[in-house]
Amino acid sequence: MRSRLLAAIAVTLLALCGAGCSTVGNGRIVGLDNAGAQALLVPGTTTRADVRQALGEGARIRFESGFETWHYLYRKGVAKGWDDVPYIGLVTSRLDRPTKELVILFDAAGVLRRWSLQQYDAREAAARSP
């Protein structure tokens, strides 16, 4: 009886781990590098509509001034949240999961003012998470 319970737990954990192996975020920024971003994201010229067409809509933060940021994130590996599961987190927290992050600032008229594209590994990403 006990061996069946342990086997059921093991199968469940394997299924959960398999389900958790995925990518998280916007796959459109996977191949985006600084040169591609400089061609696509031209301050003073590129509009929200241009970015929406190229990358889709990012997570938005709006400010009272009318400015807003769009945030894009792509992480390859284990889906977010698995690091918090007891014992599974011991394994997943040690995986090398490169993360790419793009943040775009638009003015009140919807014109791009600034952007930032960064790529970092899993340990740096964990340090950045709130």
Secondary structure as GFF3:
##gff-version 3
##sequence-region A 1 130
A	DSSP	alpha_helix	2	20	.	.	.	ID=ss1
A	DSSP	beta_strand	21	25	.	.	.	ID=ss2
A	DSSP	three_ten_helix	27	29	.	.	.	ID=ss3
A	DSSP	alpha_helix	34	40	.	.	.	ID=ss4
A	DSSP	alpha_helix	48	55	.	.	.	ID=ss5
A	DSSP	beta_strand	59	62	.	.	.	ID=ss6
A	DSSP	beta_strand	68	78	.	.	.	ID=ss7
A	DSSP	three_ten_helix	82	84	.	.	.	ID=ss8
A	DSSP	alpha_helix	88	92	.	.	.	ID=ss9
A	DSSP	beta_strand	99	106	.	.	.	ID=ss10
A	DSSP	beta_strand	112	120	.	.	.	ID=ss11
A	DSSP	alpha_helix	122	128	.	.	.	ID=ss12
###
